[in-house]
């Protein structure tokens, strides 16, 4: 059935029909991508186009992490299909982040780490987040406060303090990603943590942790004993 339009395939082989009948777990990566893409190109089915994407970028993560010019240069793809893929990715991030919505009680550092890893690890630029908590360590809100290039982000303690006071936070968990994929904290990371700790202490707000998100893992300042250095 290669290169034949999907609407000419037997009903049981069409990705959307398979998803409805058997659930998404029964579909291959290429078939799930084909459902998102919705259509192929002249002479190329959506499934074949999805397979080409997986081969070109090596994995699902590679497909979703690719930038617009790189994706749109491929036959059968354009800004519309790139937007569909990015919308699906952002919906997944938001779904995973729902446990961090207002009023949620944190189940422990590991759960927070995994949720922030899912949100930040594939960003092509550095993002600095603050998770603001009340005096019972329940979530008030998660804010992405600063964005930078792959070389770093400019983090302003005054803005962090302002946001913390605005939501009446009693504690904060800091997090940022390293687009290089290496989670090891830098000297600059340790410096900004000390500056933020000092600034927030003036208004009686504690930093519970600072998480550095890499590709395969995250590093906790609290676990490393770096919060009080």
PyMOL commands that set and color helices and strands:
alter all, ss='L'
color gray80, all
select helices_A, chain A and resi 6-8+11-13+15-22+24-26+29-37+46-57+60-65+68-72+79-100+109-120+157-166+187-201+221-224
alter helices_A, ss='H'
color red, helices_A
select strands_A, chain A and resi 127-133+139-147+171-177+206-213+218-220
alter strands_A, ss='S'
color yellow, strands_A
deselect
rebuild
show_as cartoon
